[in-house]
Amino acid sequence: MIVKNVIKKVGLLTSGGDSPGMNAAIRSVVRACVFHKIIPFGISKGYDGLISGKIAEMNARSVKGIINKGGTILKTARSADFRSKEGRDKAYDTLKNNEIDALVVIGGDGTFTGGLVFSKEFDFPVIGIPASIDNDIFGTDFSIGYNTALETIVESVDKIRDTANSHNRLFFIEVMGRKSGNLALNASLASGACFVILPEKDFQLIDLIKRLEENKKRNKESSIVIVAEGNNYGPSYKIAEDLSKVYSAYESKVTILGHIQRGGKPCSFDRILASQLGMAALESLKLKKYNSLVGLVNNTL
Ligand code: F6P
């Protein structure tokens, strides 16, 4: 890899689904750049912005007042164009024209796949910061945003439980996470759900019926089932409908939490993680440890 001895300019982008704490990570990267006398450049709308040249110099004040804000001030996108060589050529031109020496990408698995292809193709230094509510990224125990999303889910389930109890109903609550059951599993533990349906474990209706039967015998009048969106059986509406055809002891309702799980102010854990990972990304660049991801494993950065 052709690596300049001194890194003077670093590009920064957020890509893929936004997650709470991305702003705290942007803030940390920008301020760590300033600390190391490197000029940070913000790229708008992820890899799409890199392709179309939406790039601007940032400074310590560009990131004021954002540590507590959800979403991403740099905006984000899932770029189709970056999958093509033509798109990546244009992205490289933007970096070359602005004399950028390295790129920090904040996002999830799609972001890193793109970053890796790009770094190999152009021999260009890229560092990844894991941010995704799904917590499905290898190399870190937690991705930025996961803990905030978990809190949002648990708070919502607590609220639904109030109405479930009042009506003696069964609620299927569907949560995000793609093919990862992290959010579903931990939300079910934290909210005291009676059953959880995960992508990692094949689900059969009969298992749920058995559990509901046991609950009935113990005079349990309402129940909460957490459904991971990526489970093998299907959407929660299908599960509820199929159940109603063979088991009618409970009236059931479905709630899909949806994008509410991605918004809101980041919790302290995510703000701290984002601040630490932003700093670690710059330290990795200084140590010439490129084409890797900064993460937290066993409480060590
Ligand atoms: O990867 C984050 C995530 O929120 C997943 O949990 C979910 O399946 C997906 O993004 C939704 O993507 P979009 O916002 O593009 O519909």
Residues whose N, C-alpha, C, O or C-beta is under 5 A from the ligand:
A	BS01	F6P	G17 D134 M176 G177 R178
